[in-house]
Amino acid sequence: MGSVKANVAIYLDKSHPKKSNECAIYLRITHKRTRKYYPTNKSLTELQFQKAISNKPGKLLQGISDDLQRLKIKAVDIIDKMQGFSFDTFQKKFDNNYSANDTIATIFETHIKKLKESDRIGTAISYLNAKVSLDAFKPGCMFSDVTISFLESYEKSMLEKGRSKTTIGMYLRNLRTVFNEAIHEAGVVSADRYPFGKGKGKYKIPKGGNVKKALPLDEIELIYNYKTKVGSVRHEAKLLWLFSFWASGINIADLARLKYSNIHGDSIHFVRKKTENTTNETITIVVSITANMKEIIDEIGNKSKSADSYIFKILKSGLDATRERALVLQQIGVINANIKLIAKAVGITQNVTTYVARHSYATNSEKKGVPIQNISENLGHSSLQITMDYIKGADPEKKMQNANLLSINKK
């Protein structure tokens, strides 16, 4: 015999009328003679209520009638998808702002709101861009629309617009996250609709091509020795880029947030901003302070070395997450603009950015024999594979040497 399903009803609480004779309206859930009531934030008089739940509520009550029916349908849909009913599980799913009739854009918006509330502004912007892109491809898109064919068509459309596989992959990973949330947290999508995966009959999200991003040490030395006017914007941009390289490839978002309290003896201890709210276990990265790094701190660091002072003059206390991110992005733009000009001046043909400093740390450390595990820990990567992706394909000279091992001399 199957499990007993709960019953859903719209209920008017006539025992607690307000001065206006209006009474609060609840969803009443009954299961095995136990009843629980869930507020709808609606209230009507008894006469209005009877009309609202009828087949002809009239113009004045149509909106409330529709809202009540949507809530009831949502409750019924949740119960139908539950393997076995429990009030705790029902409430968790019901309290979500999701319903079976929501579009992907709507659920993206809910996810974006959560990210902003957690001060994860950068990630929120990434999800917003994905939402806009997907909604432009198919306005009003529902989860039922997201099939393997849909995803393949979306990828093709984005490539035809000149978007990179890196961007496409980022947007689709965001969609995959929202899809998983809709299945496991909200319970509004059946798991058998899940189109992503590596196996046969599943859609595999594309990865970006591995383009050379690392500079060899002799080119970094050219940047270091390039003469800039002390105190100028270009001079400071050069030093911040070099600091990022020497500080185990620290990205500018984390560099900007470093405080003197992060310095412990001869090392800097910090948690990556990107991962501080995404992992169950906080991972502290420890970077040794080299003589080069100490010189930079002494030259352009804040002279106030109190524990709460930022090391560099990018941020200041009391800023909200949105303003912090704006200032970090502004600083990245300044560094990139100036480091490109320096690179061009010394004859470096590669497009040099702050991201290149991070890759250069990883690749040159590997060349010098630093274990991949150590490099991965210093970069704050979640897996060795990510670190390997940073390094592989970054040394064409080494590839040529390996290829020449199979050469045959003509006699």
DAKA-V451598 format. One record per residue. N is the residue number from 1. SS is DSSP state (alpha for helix, beta for strand, coil for the rest). OMEGA is omega as a letter, one per 30 degrees, with the letter a starting at -180 (NA if undefined). Layout:
N SS OMEGA
N SS OMEGA
//
This chain:
1 coil a
2 coil a
3 coil a
4 coil a
5 coil l
6 coil l
7 beta a
8 beta l
9 beta l
10 beta a
11 beta l
12 beta a
13 coil a
14 alpha a
15 alpha a
16 alpha a
17 coil l
18 coil a
19 coil a
20 coil a
21 coil l
22 coil l
23 beta a
24 beta l
25 beta a
26 beta l
27 beta l
28 beta l
29 beta a
30 beta l
31 beta l
32 coil l
33 coil l
34 beta a
35 beta l
36 beta a
37 beta a
38 beta a
39 beta l
40 beta a
41 beta l
42 beta l
43 beta a
44 beta l
45 coil a
46 alpha a
47 alpha l
48 alpha a
49 alpha a
50 alpha l
51 alpha a
52 alpha a
53 coil l
54 coil l
55 coil a
56 coil a
57 coil a
58 coil a
59 alpha a
60 alpha a
61 alpha a
62 alpha a
63 alpha l
64 alpha l
65 alpha l
66 alpha l
67 alpha l
68 alpha l
69 alpha l
70 alpha l
71 alpha l
72 alpha l
73 alpha l
74 alpha a
75 alpha l
76 alpha a
77 alpha l
78 alpha a
79 alpha a
80 alpha a
81 alpha a
82 coil l
83 coil l
84 coil a
85 coil l
86 coil a
87 alpha a
88 alpha l
89 alpha l
90 alpha a
91 alpha l
92 alpha a
93 alpha a
94 alpha a
95 alpha l
96 coil l
97 coil a
98 coil l
99 coil a
100 coil a
101 coil l
102 coil l
103 coil l
104 alpha a
105 alpha a
106 alpha a
107 alpha l
108 alpha a
109 alpha l
110 alpha l
111 alpha l
112 alpha l
113 alpha l
114 alpha l
115 alpha l
116 alpha l
117 alpha l
118 coil a
119 coil l
120 coil a
121 alpha a
122 alpha l
123 alpha l
124 alpha l
125 alpha l
126 alpha l
127 alpha l
128 alpha l
129 alpha l
130 alpha l
131 alpha a
132 alpha a
133 alpha a
134 alpha a
135 alpha l
136 alpha l
137 alpha l
138 coil a
139 coil l
140 coil a
141 coil l
142 coil l
143 alpha l
144 alpha l
145 alpha a
146 coil l
147 coil l
148 alpha l
149 alpha l
150 alpha a
151 alpha l
152 alpha l
153 alpha l
154 alpha l
155 alpha a
156 alpha a
157 alpha a
158 alpha l
159 alpha l
160 alpha l
161 coil l
162 coil l
163 coil a
164 coil l
165 alpha l
166 alpha l
167 alpha l
168 alpha l
169 alpha l
170 alpha a
171 alpha a
172 alpha l
173 alpha l
174 alpha l
175 alpha l
176 alpha l
177 alpha l
178 alpha l
179 alpha l
180 alpha l
181 alpha l
182 alpha l
183 alpha a
184 alpha a
185 coil a
186 coil l
187 coil a
188 coil l
189 coil l
190 coil a
191 alpha a
192 alpha l
193 alpha a
194 coil a
195 coil a
196 beta l
197 coil a
198 coil a
199 coil l
200 coil l
201 coil l
202 coil l
203 beta l
204 coil a
205 coil a
206 coil l
207 coil l
208 coil l
209 coil a
210 coil l
211 coil a
212 coil a
213 coil a
214 coil l
215 coil l
216 coil a
217 alpha a
218 alpha l
219 alpha l
220 alpha l
221 alpha l
222 alpha l
223 alpha a
224 alpha a
225 alpha l
226 coil a
227 coil l
228 coil a
229 coil l
230 coil a
231 coil a
232 coil l
233 alpha a
234 alpha l
235 alpha a
236 alpha l
237 alpha l
238 alpha a
239 alpha l
240 alpha l
241 alpha l
242 alpha l
243 alpha l
244 alpha l
245 alpha a
246 alpha a
247 coil l
248 coil l
249 coil l
250 coil l
251 coil a
252 alpha l
253 alpha l
254 alpha l
255 alpha a
256 alpha a
257 coil l
258 coil l
259 beta l
260 alpha l
261 alpha l
262 alpha a
263 beta l
264 beta a
265 coil a
266 coil a
267 beta l
268 beta l
269 beta l
270 beta l
271 coil a
272 coil l
273 coil a
274 coil a
275 coil a
276 coil l
277 coil a
278 coil a
279 coil l
280 coil a
281 coil l
282 coil a
283 coil l
284 coil l
285 beta a
286 beta a
287 beta l
288 beta l
289 coil l
290 coil l
291 alpha l
292 alpha a
293 alpha l
294 alpha l
295 alpha a
296 alpha l
297 alpha a
298 alpha a
299 alpha a
300 alpha l
301 coil l
302 coil a
303 coil l
304 coil a
305 coil l
306 coil a
307 coil a
308 coil a
309 coil l
310 beta l
311 coil a
312 coil a
313 coil a
314 coil a
315 coil l
316 coil a
317 coil l
318 coil a
319 coil l
320 coil a
321 alpha a
322 alpha l
323 alpha l
324 alpha a
325 alpha a
326 alpha a
327 alpha l
328 alpha l
329 alpha l
330 alpha l
331 alpha l
332 alpha l
333 alpha l
334 alpha l
335 alpha a
336 alpha a
337 alpha a
338 alpha a
339 alpha l
340 alpha a
341 alpha l
342 alpha a
343 alpha l
344 alpha a
345 alpha a
346 coil l
347 coil l
348 coil a
349 coil a
350 coil l
351 coil a
352 coil l
353 coil l
354 alpha l
355 alpha l
356 alpha l
357 alpha a
358 alpha l
359 alpha a
360 alpha l
361 alpha a
362 alpha a
363 alpha a
364 alpha l
365 alpha l
366 alpha l
367 alpha a
368 coil l
369 coil l
370 coil a
371 coil l
372 alpha a
373 alpha l
374 alpha l
375 alpha a
376 alpha l
377 alpha a
378 alpha l
379 alpha a
380 coil l
381 coil a
382 coil l
383 coil l
384 alpha a
385 alpha l
386 alpha l
387 alpha l
388 alpha l
389 alpha l
390 alpha a
391 alpha a
392 coil l
393 coil a
394 coil a
395 coil a
396 alpha l
397 alpha l
398 alpha l
399 alpha l
400 alpha l
401 alpha l
402 alpha a
403 alpha a
404 alpha l
405 coil a
406 coil a
407 coil l
408 coil l
409 coil l
410 coil a
411 coil NA
//
